[in-house]
Amino acid sequence: MKFSGFIKNSFVDYPNYISAVVFTFGCNFNCWYCHNRRIIEDKSSEVISEEAVLNFLAKRKGFIDGLVISGGEPTLNAELESFIRKVKELGFKVKLDTNGTNPDVVEKLLKDNLLDFVAMDVKTSKENYNKLVGREVDFEKIVKTIDLLKNSNIDYEFRTTFAPDVSLLDIEEIGKLICGAKAYAIQKYNPPEFLDKPYITIPHKREDFFRALEIAKKYVKNSFLRSLD
């Protein structure tokens, strides 16, 4: 398995733990505000081998707690399960970041006790999903992954980037979808450096974030804002 990026120490990517972070190639979404476009397009100038990551982890036992596997979309990689097994054999916790489009992969990893934490992006309401992610989405797969996590025995969170074309009504619909979840993060939107389409890039006002949080808390008690200055 190969990776497009590697952060050797992070205090923010895995709640309550010090972690390393790897980024996988490729994604089945094309969200216009994505900051990892080089990963989506598989054009990263940096390629990190699985061996390099595992060797680093072996040397850092006792100094870091876990590995975050992000992307791109990690569940697209056929070697994901075998890589996670090697990480677990070294004694590290594993956190997976996913867009939820491959519930069968997530289900298998959960069944085999290979995941300790999952962060799933819930982009917007069902009605607006295809437009926001730039792809045709089987929304029932999104729903299935949500249900898998809600019924699992691991830690997890759902999260939404509050981009300009995600409305408060969308937040309401997301809240209904994930109602009763353990945690829900509403994340700050940061305009990407380059945009290839004339999307509105003016962020929501600060008060809109607090209105979104108020809505979210009706459905998920542990809702919170992330990276809001």
TORPA-4810 file (N, C-alpha, C, O; in nm, 3 decimals):
<nodes>
NODE_1_0.085_-0.119_0.000_0.000_0.000_0.000_0.089_0.124_0.000_0.190_0.129_0.070_M
NODE_2_0.050_0.224_-0.078_0.128_0.346_-0.087_0.044_0.465_-0.042_-0.079_0.464_-0.052_K
NODE_3_0.112_0.567_0.006_0.044_0.684_0.062_0.096_0.812_-0.002_0.210_0.820_-0.047_F
NODE_4_0.008_0.910_-0.006_0.041_1.037_-0.071_0.090_1.142_0.028_0.133_1.249_-0.013_S
NODE_5_0.083_1.112_0.155_0.128_1.206_0.256_0.142_1.137_0.390_0.079_1.034_0.414_G
NODE_6_0.225_1.194_0.478_0.254_1.132_0.607_0.287_1.242_0.708_0.386_1.314_0.692_F
NODE_7_0.204_1.253_0.811_0.232_1.343_0.923_0.279_1.255_1.038_0.207_1.164_1.081_I
NODE_8_0.397_1.283_1.089_0.457_1.192_1.186_0.409_1.216_1.329_0.417_1.125_1.412_K
NODE_9_0.361_1.335_1.358_0.309_1.363_1.492_0.192_1.460_1.483_0.205_1.568_1.424_N
NODE_10_0.080_1.423_1.539_-0.037_1.510_1.541_-0.106_1.501_1.677_-0.121_1.393_1.734_S
NODE_11_-0.147_1.617_1.726_-0.220_1.623_1.852_-0.368_1.653_1.830_-0.444_1.664_1.927_F
NODE_12_-0.411_1.665_1.704_-0.548_1.710_1.675_-0.629_1.612_1.591_-0.751_1.624_1.585_V
NODE_13_-0.566_1.515_1.527_-0.638_1.430_1.434_-0.706_1.310_1.497_-0.797_1.251_1.439_D
NODE_14_-0.663_1.273_1.618_-0.723_1.160_1.690_-0.757_1.210_1.830_-0.667_1.230_1.911_Y
NODE_15_-0.885_1.231_1.859_-0.924_1.288_1.988_-0.861_1.214_2.106_-0.874_1.092_2.119_P
NODE_16_-0.794_1.291_2.193_-0.735_1.243_2.318_-0.610_1.158_2.301_-0.558_1.102_2.399_N
NODE_17_-0.560_1.146_2.178_-0.440_1.066_2.156_-0.341_1.138_2.065_-0.379_1.221_1.982_Y
NODE_18_-0.213_1.105_2.082_-0.110_1.150_1.990_-0.103_1.048_1.877_-0.098_0.927_1.901_I
NODE_19_-0.103_1.096_1.754_-0.110_1.003_1.642_-0.017_1.044_1.529_0.030_1.158_1.524_S
NODE_20_0.008_0.950_1.441_0.063_0.978_1.308_-0.056_0.973_1.212_-0.160_0.915_1.243_A
NODE_21_-0.040_1.034_1.095_-0.148_1.039_0.997_-0.093_1.003_0.860_0.009_1.057_0.818_V
NODE_22_-0.161_0.913_0.790_-0.128_0.884_0.651_-0.246_0.919_0.562_-0.362_0.913_0.604_V
NODE_23_-0.216_0.957_0.438_-0.318_0.995_0.341_-0.311_0.901_0.222_-0.205_0.885_0.161_F
NODE_24_-0.424_0.840_0.189_-0.429_0.747_0.077_-0.461_0.820_-0.053_-0.517_0.930_-0.052_T
NODE_25_-0.424_0.757_-0.163_-0.452_0.813_-0.295_-0.598_0.790_-0.335_-0.659_0.691_-0.293_F
NODE_26_-0.653_0.881_-0.415_-0.781_0.859_-0.480_-0.902_0.888_-0.396_-0.901_0.868_-0.274_G
NODE_27_-1.008_0.936_-0.461_-1.135_0.960_-0.394_-1.247_0.947_-0.495_-1.230_0.981_-0.612_C
NODE_28_-1.362_0.899_-0.450_-1.478_0.888_-0.537_-1.570_1.009_-0.526_-1.678_1.010_-0.585_N
NODE_29_-1.528_1.112_-0.452_-1.598_1.240_-0.447_-1.511_1.346_-0.513_-1.391_1.328_-0.532_F
NODE_30_-1.575_1.457_-0.548_-1.503_1.570_-0.606_-1.559_1.699_-0.545_-1.606_1.788_-0.616_N
NODE_31_-1.552_1.708_-0.413_-1.606_1.824_-0.342_-1.527_1.949_-0.384_-1.404_1.950_-0.380_C
NODE_32_-1.598_2.053_-0.423_-1.531_2.170_-0.482_-1.440_2.242_-0.382_-1.347_2.312_-0.423_W
NODE_33_-1.465_2.225_-0.252_-1.385_2.296_-0.152_-1.271_2.210_-0.097_-1.207_2.248_0.002_Y
NODE_34_-1.244_2.096_-0.159_-1.142_2.004_-0.108_-1.003_2.065_-0.117_-0.965_2.124_-0.218_C
NODE_35_-0.927_2.050_-0.010_-0.789_2.099_-0.006_-0.689_1.991_-0.045_-0.569_2.016_-0.051_H
NODE_36_-0.737_1.871_-0.071_-0.647_1.760_-0.106_-0.668_1.716_-0.251_-0.668_1.596_-0.280_N
NODE_37_-0.685_1.813_-0.340_-0.716_1.779_-0.480_-0.606_1.695_-0.545_-0.634_1.611_-0.631_R
NODE_38_-0.482_1.718_-0.505_-0.373_1.637_-0.562_-0.390_1.490_-0.528_-0.347_1.402_-0.603_R
NODE_39_-0.455_1.463_-0.412_-0.481_1.325_-0.374_-0.595_1.267_-0.457_-0.587_1.154_-0.505_I
NODE_40_-0.701_1.346_-0.474_-0.815_1.301_-0.554_-0.770_1.265_-0.695_-0.811_1.162_-0.750_I
NODE_41_-0.686_1.349_-0.751_-0.644_1.330_-0.890_-0.524_1.238_-0.902_-0.473_1.215_-1.012_E
NODE_42_-0.479_1.184_-0.787_-0.368_1.088_-0.788_-0.242_1.149_-0.850_-0.171_1.082_-0.925_D
NODE_43_-0.216_1.277_-0.818_-0.101_1.347_-0.875_-0.002_1.394_-0.769_0.075_1.486_-0.794_K
NODE_44_-0.005_1.332_-0.654_0.087_1.373_-0.550_0.232_1.348_-0.592_0.264_1.244_-0.649_S
NODE_45_0.316_1.445_-0.564_0.458_1.430_-0.597_0.529_1.343_-0.493_0.643_1.300_-0.512_S
NODE_46_0.459_1.320_-0.382_0.519_1.243_-0.273_0.453_1.106_-0.265_0.330_1.095_-0.263_E
NODE_47_0.534_1.001_-0.262_0.482_0.866_-0.246_0.556_0.801_-0.129_0.678_0.789_-0.130_V
NODE_48_0.479_0.761_-0.029_0.537_0.700_0.091_0.498_0.552_0.092_0.382_0.519_0.071_I
NODE_49_0.592_0.467_0.115_0.566_0.324_0.113_0.507_0.277_0.246_0.525_0.340_0.350_S
NODE_50_0.438_0.166_0.239_0.385_0.101_0.359_0.498_0.066_0.454_0.484_0.083_0.576_E
NODE_51_0.607_0.018_0.401_0.720_-0.022_0.484_0.775_0.096_0.563_0.812_0.082_0.680_E
NODE_52_0.781_0.212_0.498_0.833_0.331_0.566_0.744_0.369_0.684_0.793_0.406_0.790_A
NODE_53_0.613_0.360_0.664_0.519_0.393_0.771_0.530_0.294_0.886_0.537_0.334_1.002_V
NODE_54_0.532_0.166_0.854_0.539_0.063_0.958_0.672_0.069_1.034_0.675_0.050_1.155_L
NODE_55_0.780_0.096_0.964_0.909_0.108_1.031_0.910_0.227_1.126_0.965_0.219_1.236_N
NODE_56_0.850_0.337_1.083_0.841_0.455_1.169_0.760_0.423_1.294_0.801_0.457_1.405_F
NODE_57_0.646_0.358_1.276_0.561_0.326_1.390_0.634_0.235_1.489_0.626_0.254_1.610_L
NODE_58_0.705_0.136_1.437_0.777_0.043_1.524_0.878_0.116_1.611_0.901_0.077_1.726_A
NODE_59_0.938_0.220_1.557_1.039_0.296_1.632_0.977_0.396_1.728_1.044_0.446_1.819_K
NODE_60_0.846_0.425_1.710_0.782_0.528_1.791_0.687_0.471_1.896_0.609_0.545_1.957_R
NODE_61_0.693_0.341_1.917_0.609_0.279_2.020_0.641_0.341_2.156_0.757_0.353_2.195_K
NODE_62_0.536_0.380_2.225_0.553_0.447_2.353_0.552_0.598_2.343_0.539_0.667_2.444_G
NODE_63_0.566_0.650_2.220_0.567_0.795_2.200_0.440_0.844_2.130_0.394_0.956_2.154_F
NODE_64_0.383_0.760_2.043_0.255_0.792_1.983_0.159_0.677_2.011_0.200_0.563_2.034_I
NODE_65_0.030_0.709_2.008_-0.073_0.611_2.048_-0.140_0.541_1.932_-0.181_0.426_1.943_D
NODE_66_-0.150_0.611_1.819_-0.228_0.552_1.712_-0.194_0.608_1.575_-0.112_0.699_1.561_G
NODE_67_-0.259_0.552_1.475_-0.243_0.595_1.337_-0.379_0.634_1.281_-0.476_0.560_1.296_L
NODE_68_-0.386_0.750_1.218_-0.505_0.795_1.147_-0.486_0.768_0.999_-0.385_0.807_0.941_V
NODE_69_-0.582_0.701_0.938_-0.577_0.673_0.795_-0.682_0.760_0.729_-0.802_0.740_0.746_I
NODE_70_-0.635_0.857_0.651_-0.722_0.956_0.590_-0.700_0.956_0.439_-0.633_0.867_0.386_S
NODE_71_-0.755_1.054_0.372_-0.740_1.055_0.226_-0.769_1.191_0.167_-0.742_1.293_0.229_G
NODE_72_-0.824_1.192_0.043_-0.879_1.080_-0.029_-0.982_0.999_0.048_-1.032_1.040_0.153_G
NODE_73_-1.010_0.882_-0.009_-1.102_0.789_0.056_-1.033_0.655_0.075_-1.017_0.580_-0.021_E
NODE_74_-0.991_0.624_0.199_-0.912_0.503_0.225_-0.982_0.373_0.186_-0.915_0.277_0.146_P
NODE_75_-1.115_0.367_0.197_-1.183_0.239_0.173_-1.183_0.197_0.027_-1.229_0.087_-0.006_T
NODE_76_-1.132_0.281_-0.062_-1.119_0.243_-0.203_-1.001_0.151_-0.226_-0.993_0.084_-0.329_L
NODE_77_-0.908_0.147_-0.131_-0.784_0.071_-0.148_-0.802_-0.074_-0.103_-0.838_-0.100_0.012_N
NODE_78_-0.776_-0.166_-0.193_-0.794_-0.309_-0.164_-0.697_-0.360_-0.058_-0.721_-0.466_0.001_A
NODE_79_-0.589_-0.288_-0.034_-0.488_-0.331_0.063_-0.511_-0.273_0.201_-0.430_-0.294_0.292_E
NODE_80_-0.621_-0.200_0.219_-0.645_-0.132_0.346_-0.650_-0.228_0.464_-0.583_-0.205_0.565_L
NODE_81_-0.726_-0.336_0.452_-0.741_-0.428_0.564_-0.608_-0.490_0.604_-0.576_-0.496_0.723_E
NODE_82_-0.530_-0.535_0.508_-0.403_-0.600_0.542_-0.308_-0.499_0.607_-0.233_-0.535_0.698_S
NODE_83_-0.311_-0.375_0.562_-0.226_-0.272_0.623_-0.268_-0.247_0.767_-0.183_-0.239_0.856_F
NODE_84_-0.398_-0.234_0.791_-0.446_-0.209_0.927_-0.407_-0.324_1.019_-0.369_-0.301_1.134_I
NODE_85_-0.415_-0.445_0.971_-0.376_-0.561_1.054_-0.230_-0.547_1.099_-0.198_-0.577_1.214_R
NODE_86_-0.144_-0.503_1.011_-0.003_-0.486_1.046_0.015_-0.376_1.150_0.098_-0.388_1.240_K
NODE_87_-0.063_-0.269_1.136_-0.055_-0.160_1.233_-0.103_-0.207_1.370_-0.041_-0.176_1.472_V
NODE_88_-0.212_-0.283_1.372_-0.266_-0.335_1.498_-0.168_-0.433_1.563_-0.156_-0.437_1.685_K
NODE_89_-0.100_-0.512_1.480_-0.003_-0.607_1.534_0.112_-0.536_1.605_0.176_-0.593_1.693_E
NODE_90_0.138_-0.413_1.566_0.242_-0.334_1.633_0.191_-0.273_1.764_0.269_-0.217_1.842_L
NODE_91_0.061_-0.284_1.788_0.005_-0.237_1.914_-0.053_-0.097_1.911_-0.074_-0.036_2.016_G
NODE_92_-0.081_-0.043_1.791_-0.133_0.093_1.780_-0.283_0.094_1.759_-0.340_0.003_1.699_F
NODE_93_-0.347_0.199_1.809_-0.487_0.224_1.778_-0.498_0.272_1.634_-0.403_0.329_1.579_K
NODE_94_-0.614_0.250_1.573_-0.635_0.291_1.434_-0.764_0.373_1.425_-0.871_0.330_1.468_V
NODE_95_-0.750_0.491_1.368_-0.865_0.577_1.337_-0.879_0.587_1.186_-0.781_0.612_1.115_K
NODE_96_-1.000_0.568_1.138_-1.029_0.575_0.994_-1.114_0.697_0.965_-1.215_0.721_1.030_L
NODE_97_-1.072_0.775_0.866_-1.154_0.884_0.813_-1.218_0.836_0.685_-1.149_0.783_0.598_D
NODE_98_-1.350_0.852_0.671_-1.419_0.799_0.554_-1.536_0.887_0.514_-1.590_0.962_0.596_T
NODE_99_-1.576_0.877_0.388_-1.696_0.947_0.342_-1.820_0.858_0.348_-1.930_0.903_0.315_N
NODE_100_-1.803_0.734_0.391_-1.918_0.647_0.416_-1.977_0.579_0.295_-2.086_0.523_0.304_G
NODE_101_-1.909_0.582_0.181_-1.966_0.524_0.059_-1.939_0.376_0.043_-1.990_0.313_-0.049_T
NODE_102_-1.858_0.318_0.133_-1.826_0.175_0.124_-1.860_0.104_0.255_-1.769_0.061_0.327_N
NODE_103_-1.988_0.091_0.286_-2.026_0.031_0.413_-1.979_-0.113_0.430_-1.954_-0.156_0.542_P
NODE_104_-1.967_-0.188_0.321_-1.923_-0.327_0.333_-1.780_-0.335_0.385_-1.746_-0.424_0.464_D
NODE_105_-1.697_-0.242_0.342_-1.559_-0.238_0.390_-1.557_-0.201_0.538_-1.489_-0.266_0.617_V
NODE_106_-1.631_-0.098_0.574_-1.637_-0.055_0.714_-1.692_-0.167_0.802_-1.640_-0.192_0.911_V
NODE_107_-1.795_-0.233_0.754_-1.855_-0.343_0.831_-1.755_-0.455_0.858_-1.748_-0.507_0.969_E
NODE_108_-1.677_-0.491_0.756_-1.577_-0.597_0.772_-1.469_-0.555_0.873_-1.428_-0.636_0.956_K
NODE_109_-1.424_-0.432_0.864_-1.322_-0.384_0.956_-1.374_-0.380_1.100_-1.301_-0.412_1.194_L
NODE_110_-1.499_-0.340_1.116_-1.560_-0.338_1.249_-1.575_-0.480_1.303_-1.545_-0.507_1.419_L
NODE_111_-1.622_-0.569_1.219_-1.643_-0.708_1.261_-1.515_-0.773_1.308_-1.515_-0.854_1.401_K
NODE_112_-1.403_-0.738_1.243_-1.274_-0.798_1.276_-1.198_-0.719_1.381_-1.080_-0.744_1.406_D
NODE_113_-1.266_-0.622_1.444_-1.207_-0.541_1.553_-1.077_-0.472_1.510_-0.980_-0.469_1.585_N
NODE_114_-1.078_-0.417_1.391_-0.960_-0.353_1.337_-0.964_-0.200_1.349_-0.867_-0.133_1.315_L
NODE_115_-1.075_-0.147_1.396_-1.090_-0.002_1.409_-1.119_0.036_1.554_-1.193_-0.032_1.624_L
NODE_116_-1.059_0.146_1.596_-1.083_0.200_1.730_-1.163_0.328_1.727_-1.227_0.365_1.826_D
NODE_117_-1.161_0.398_1.613_-1.233_0.524_1.599_-1.259_0.545_1.450_-1.173_0.519_1.366_F
NODE_118_-1.379_0.592_1.419_-1.411_0.629_1.280_-1.468_0.769_1.280_-1.557_0.802_1.357_V
NODE_119_-1.414_0.852_1.190_-1.471_0.984_1.165_-1.531_0.982_1.026_-1.460_0.961_0.927_A
NODE_120_-1.662_1.003_1.017_-1.731_0.999_0.889_-1.783_1.135_0.852_-1.853_1.200_0.929_M
NODE_121_-1.749_1.178_0.731_-1.802_1.304_0.679_-1.945_1.282_0.630_-1.971_1.195_0.548_D
NODE_122_-2.037_1.362_0.681_-2.172_1.369_0.628_-2.182_1.507_0.564_-2.194_1.608_0.633_V
NODE_123_-2.177_1.510_0.432_-2.151_1.634_0.361_-2.266_1.734_0.366_-2.245_1.853_0.387_K
NODE_124_-2.388_1.685_0.346_-2.503_1.773_0.336_-2.629_1.688_0.342_-2.624_1.570_0.374_T
NODE_125_-2.743_1.748_0.310_-2.869_1.674_0.309_-2.874_1.582_0.187_-2.801_1.603_0.090_S
NODE_126_-2.960_1.483_0.193_-2.975_1.389_0.082_-3.002_1.462_-0.049_-2.945_1.427_-0.152_K
NODE_127_-3.087_1.560_-0.045_-3.128_1.632_-0.165_-3.010_1.698_-0.236_-3.009_1.709_-0.359_E
NODE_128_-2.911_1.743_-0.160_-2.802_1.821_-0.218_-2.670_1.747_-0.229_-2.568_1.806_-0.266_N
NODE_129_-2.670_1.617_-0.197_-2.544_1.542_-0.193_-2.473_1.541_-0.328_-2.356_1.577_-0.337_Y
NODE_130_-2.543_1.501_-0.433_-2.477_1.486_-0.563_-2.414_1.616_-0.609_-2.302_1.617_-0.660_N
NODE_131_-2.485_1.725_-0.590_-2.434_1.854_-0.633_-2.308_1.892_-0.557_-2.211_1.940_-0.616_K
NODE_132_-2.309_1.871_-0.426_-2.196_1.913_-0.344_-2.071_1.830_-0.371_-1.961_1.885_-0.380_L
NODE_133_-2.088_1.699_-0.385_-1.970_1.613_-0.401_-1.931_1.592_-0.546_-1.829_1.529_-0.574_V
NODE_134_-2.011_1.643_-0.639_-1.976_1.634_-0.780_-1.982_1.495_-0.838_-1.915_1.466_-0.937_G
NODE_135_-2.060_1.408_-0.777_-2.072_1.270_-0.822_-2.214_1.220_-0.796_-2.288_1.276_-0.715_R
NODE_136_-2.251_1.112_-0.867_-2.376_1.043_-0.836_-2.351_0.954_-0.714_-2.260_0.870_-0.716_E
NODE_137_-2.429_0.971_-0.610_-2.406_0.901_-0.484_-2.521_0.804_-0.455_-2.638_0.840_-0.468_V
NODE_138_-2.486_0.682_-0.415_-2.586_0.589_-0.365_-2.608_0.624_-0.218_-2.534_0.579_-0.130_D
NODE_139_-2.709_0.704_-0.192_-2.727_0.759_-0.058_-2.759_0.652_0.044_-2.731_0.670_0.163_F
NODE_140_-2.816_0.541_0.001_-2.845_0.433_0.095_-2.717_0.375_0.154_-2.718_0.325_0.267_E
NODE_141_-2.608_0.383_0.080_-2.479_0.337_0.136_-2.431_0.432_0.245_-2.373_0.390_0.345_K
NODE_142_-2.456_0.560_0.225_-2.423_0.659_0.329_-2.502_0.627_0.456_-2.447_0.626_0.566_I
NODE_143_-2.630_0.602_0.439_-2.718_0.571_0.552_-2.673_0.442_0.621_-2.673_0.434_0.744_V
NODE_144_-2.635_0.343_0.542_-2.592_0.215_0.601_-2.467_0.234_0.686_-2.457_0.177_0.795_K
NODE_145_-2.373_0.313_0.638_-2.251_0.334_0.717_-2.282_0.410_0.845_-2.227_0.378_0.950_T
NODE_146_-2.369_0.507_0.837_-2.413_0.580_0.958_-2.470_0.482_1.060_-2.435_0.487_1.178_I
NODE_147_-2.557_0.395_1.014_-2.620_0.299_1.105_-2.518_0.200_1.163_-2.526_0.163_1.280_D
NODE_148_-2.422_0.159_1.081_-2.318_0.069_1.130_-2.241_0.133_1.246_-2.214_0.068_1.347_L
NODE_149_-2.207_0.259_1.230_-2.131_0.327_1.335_-2.215_0.350_1.460_-2.168_0.331_1.572_L
NODE_150_-2.339_0.390_1.441_-2.427_0.415_1.555_-2.451_0.288_1.636_-2.476_0.294_1.757_K
NODE_151_-2.444_0.173_1.570_-2.469_0.046_1.639_-2.340_-0.028_1.675_-2.344_-0.144_1.718_N
NODE_152_-2.227_0.038_1.656_-2.098_-0.026_1.688_-2.062_-0.001_1.833_-2.130_0.073_1.904_S
NODE_153_-1.954_-0.066_1.876_-1.908_-0.047_2.013_-1.777_0.032_2.017_-1.704_0.026_2.117_N
NODE_154_-1.747_0.105_1.911_-1.625_0.186_1.907_-1.661_0.334_1.918_-1.778_0.371_1.911_I
NODE_155_-1.559_0.416_1.935_-1.579_0.561_1.933_-1.589_0.607_1.787_-1.523_0.552_1.698_D
NODE_156_-1.670_0.707_1.766_-1.687_0.760_1.630_-1.741_0.902_1.639_-1.791_0.945_1.744_Y
NODE_157_-1.730_0.974_1.530_-1.796_1.103_1.517_-1.839_1.123_1.374_-1.775_1.074_1.281_E
NODE_158_-1.947_1.195_1.356_-1.986_1.245_1.226_-1.942_1.390_1.219_-1.934_1.458_1.321_F
NODE_159_-1.914_1.437_1.097_-1.867_1.574_1.086_-1.912_1.634_0.953_-1.924_1.564_0.852_R
NODE_160_-1.935_1.763_0.955_-1.978_1.836_0.836_-1.896_1.963_0.824_-1.885_2.040_0.920_T
NODE_161_-1.838_1.986_0.707_-1.774_2.114_0.680_-1.883_2.213_0.639_-1.953_2.191_0.540_T
NODE_162_-1.898_2.320_0.716_-2.005_2.417_0.694_-1.965_2.512_0.582_-1.937_2.630_0.603_F
NODE_163_-1.964_2.455_0.461_-1.927_2.529_0.341_-2.040_2.625_0.301_-2.152_2.611_0.349_A
NODE_164_-2.010_2.723_0.215_-2.111_2.824_0.181_-2.243_2.768_0.129_-2.348_2.825_0.157_P
NODE_165_-2.239_2.657_0.053_-2.365_2.605_0.001_-2.421_2.490_0.085_-2.504_2.413_0.037_D
NODE_166_-2.376_2.480_0.209_-2.443_2.396_0.309_-2.524_2.491_0.396_-2.470_2.578_0.464_V
NODE_167_-2.656_2.473_0.393_-2.745_2.566_0.462_-2.782_2.515_0.601_-2.752_2.402_0.638_S
NODE_168_-2.848_2.601_0.675_-2.898_2.560_0.806_-3.004_2.451_0.791_-3.016_2.364_0.877_L
NODE_169_-3.079_2.455_0.682_-3.175_2.348_0.656_-3.104_2.216_0.632_-3.150_2.111_0.674_L
NODE_170_-2.991_2.222_0.563_-2.910_2.101_0.544_-2.863_2.045_0.678_-2.867_1.924_0.700_D
NODE_171_-2.819_2.134_0.767_-2.776_2.090_0.900_-2.892_2.023_0.974_-2.871_1.924_1.044_I
NODE_172_-3.011_2.076_0.959_-3.129_2.016_1.020_-3.151_1.874_0.968_-3.176_1.782_1.046_E
NODE_173_-3.140_1.857_0.837_-3.161_1.725_0.776_-3.051_1.627_0.817_-3.078_1.509_0.839_E
NODE_174_-2.928_1.676_0.827_-2.819_1.590_0.875_-2.846_1.547_1.019_-2.826_1.431_1.054_I
NODE_175_-2.892_1.641_1.100_-2.923_1.609_1.240_-3.024_1.497_1.250_-3.009_1.406_1.332_G
NODE_176_-3.128_1.504_1.168_-3.230_1.398_1.169_-3.167_1.264_1.129_-3.202_1.160_1.184_K
NODE_177_-3.076_1.269_1.032_-3.014_1.147_0.980_-2.927_1.078_1.083_-2.923_0.955_1.089_L
NODE_178_-2.856_1.156_1.164_-2.761_1.098_1.260_-2.813_1.106_1.403_-2.736_1.091_1.498_I
NODE_179_-2.940_1.129_1.418_-3.000_1.149_1.550_-2.957_1.041_1.650_-2.962_0.922_1.621_C
NODE_180_-2.914_1.086_1.768_-2.872_0.993_1.872_-2.728_0.949_1.863_-2.686_0.864_1.941_G
NODE_181_-2.652_1.005_1.771_-2.511_0.967_1.755_-2.428_1.011_1.875_-2.471_1.094_1.955_A
NODE_182_-2.309_0.953_1.886_-2.219_0.986_1.997_-2.166_1.128_1.987_-2.156_1.198_2.088_K
NODE_183_-2.132_1.172_1.865_-2.068_1.303_1.851_-2.088_1.355_1.709_-2.093_1.279_1.613_A
NODE_184_-2.099_1.488_1.699_-2.115_1.553_1.569_-2.037_1.683_1.569_-2.061_1.771_1.652_Y
NODE_185_-1.943_1.696_1.476_-1.860_1.816_1.465_-1.901_1.896_1.343_-1.910_1.843_1.232_A
NODE_186_-1.924_2.024_1.363_-1.947_2.118_1.254_-1.817_2.195_1.235_-1.774_2.269_1.324_I
NODE_187_-1.756_2.177_1.119_-1.622_2.227_1.097_-1.621_2.357_1.018_-1.707_2.381_0.934_Q
NODE_188_-1.522_2.439_1.047_-1.504_2.564_0.975_-1.467_2.537_0.830_-1.388_2.447_0.800_K
NODE_189_-1.525_2.616_0.740_-1.489_2.611_0.598_-1.377_2.709_0.572_-1.383_2.825_0.612_Y
NODE_190_-1.274_2.662_0.504_-1.164_2.748_0.460_-1.157_2.743_0.308_-1.143_2.635_0.251_N
NODE_191_-1.166_2.857_0.240_-1.161_2.855_0.093_-1.031_2.793_0.044_-0.924_2.826_0.093_P
NODE_192_-1.040_2.702_-0.054_-0.917_2.644_-0.110_-0.840_2.749_-0.189_-0.895_2.851_-0.230_P
NODE_193_-0.713_2.720_-0.210_-0.628_2.817_-0.279_-0.673_2.840_-0.423_-0.670_2.953_-0.472_E
NODE_194_-0.715_2.733_-0.490_-0.759_2.746_-0.629_-0.897_2.684_-0.645_-0.926_2.579_-0.588_F
NODE_195_-0.981_2.750_-0.724_-1.112_2.697_-0.757_-1.125_2.692_-0.908_-1.094_2.790_-0.977_L
NODE_196_-1.171_2.578_-0.962_-1.185_2.567_-1.107_-1.326_2.599_-1.153_-1.354_2.593_-1.273_D
NODE_197_-1.415_2.633_-1.060_-1.552_2.670_-1.094_-1.591_2.793_-1.013_-1.541_2.812_-0.902_K
NODE_198_-1.679_2.874_-1.065_-1.714_3.002_-0.998_-1.810_2.985_-0.882_-1.917_3.046_-0.880_P
NODE_199_-1.772_2.902_-0.784_-1.856_2.885_-0.666_-1.843_3.006_-0.573_-1.738_3.072_-0.568_Y
NODE_200_-1.949_3.033_-0.502_-1.943_3.137_-0.400_-1.852_3.087_-0.288_-1.869_2.976_-0.237_I
NODE_201_-1.756_3.169_-0.251_-1.659_3.124_-0.150_-1.664_3.206_-0.023_-1.573_3.198_0.060_T
NODE_202_-1.769_3.285_-0.006_-1.781_3.367_0.114_-1.830_3.277_0.229_-1.939_3.222_0.219_I
NODE_203_-1.753_3.263_0.334_-1.794_3.175_0.444_-1.920_3.224_0.515_-1.956_3.341_0.506_P
NODE_204_-1.984_3.133_0.585_-2.095_3.171_0.671_-2.047_3.269_0.778_-1.930_3.269_0.816_H
NODE_205_-2.139_3.351_0.823_-2.106_3.441_0.934_-2.091_3.360_1.063_-2.144_3.250_1.076_K
NODE_206_-2.018_3.418_1.155_-1.992_3.352_1.283_-2.122_3.311_1.353_-2.131_3.202_1.408_R
NODE_207_-2.220_3.398_1.349_-2.346_3.367_1.418_-2.417_3.249_1.353_-2.494_3.179_1.419_E
NODE_208_-2.392_3.226_1.223_-2.454_3.112_1.155_-2.402_2.979_1.212_-2.475_2.881_1.218_D
NODE_209_-2.275_2.978_1.252_-2.219_2.856_1.312_-2.290_2.823_1.443_-2.318_2.707_1.471_F
NODE_210_-2.318_2.924_1.521_-2.385_2.900_1.648_-2.531_2.861_1.627_-2.587_2.784_1.706_F
NODE_211_-2.592_2.914_1.523_-2.728_2.870_1.489_-2.726_2.725_1.443_-2.814_2.647_1.479_R
NODE_212_-2.624_2.689_1.364_-2.610_2.550_1.320_-2.589_2.457_1.438_-2.644_2.347_1.443_A
NODE_213_-2.508_2.502_1.534_-2.483_2.420_1.652_-2.610_2.401_1.733_-2.636_2.291_1.783_L
NODE_214_-2.689_2.505_1.746_-2.816_2.495_1.820_-2.908_2.393_1.754_-2.974_2.316_1.823_E
NODE_215_-2.912_2.394_1.622_-2.994_2.298_1.549_-2.942_2.156_1.572_-3.018_2.065_1.601_I
NODE_216_-2.810_2.140_1.558_-2.750_2.007_1.570_-2.775_1.946_1.707_-2.798_1.826_1.718_A
NODE_217_-2.770_2.028_1.811_-2.785_1.978_1.947_-2.925_1.922_1.974_-2.945_1.847_2.070_K
NODE_218_-3.021_1.957_1.892_-3.155_1.899_1.906_-3.151_1.748_1.877_-3.234_1.673_1.928_K
NODE_219_-3.056_1.706_1.796_-3.050_1.568_1.751_-2.931_1.491_1.807_-2.941_1.370_1.832_Y
NODE_220_-2.818_1.560_1.828_-2.698_1.496_1.883_-2.651_1.582_1.998_-2.601_1.693_1.978_V
NODE_221_-2.666_1.532_2.118_-2.633_1.610_2.237_-2.489_1.658_2.235_-2.462_1.774_2.267_K
NODE_222_-2.396_1.569_2.196_-2.256_1.604_2.191_-2.222_1.659_2.052_-2.144_1.598_1.978_N
NODE_223_-2.280_1.772_2.018_-2.245_1.845_1.897_-2.154_1.961_1.936_-2.170_2.021_2.042_S
NODE_224_-2.060_1.991_1.848_-1.965_2.096_1.881_-1.909_2.159_1.753_-1.918_2.102_1.644_F
NODE_225_-1.851_2.279_1.769_-1.787_2.348_1.658_-1.637_2.319_1.661_-1.576_2.314_1.767_L
NODE_226_-1.580_2.300_1.544_-1.438_2.270_1.535_-1.367_2.375_1.450_-1.414_2.412_1.342_R
NODE_227_-1.255_2.424_1.501_-1.167_2.517_1.430_-1.232_2.652_1.403_-1.191_2.723_1.311_S
NODE_228_-1.330_2.689_1.482_-1.390_2.821_1.469_-1.309_2.919_1.552_-1.297_2.903_1.673_L
NODE_229_-1.252_3.019_1.487_-1.165_3.115_1.557_-1.243_3.195_1.660_-1.186_3.280_1.729_D
</nodes>
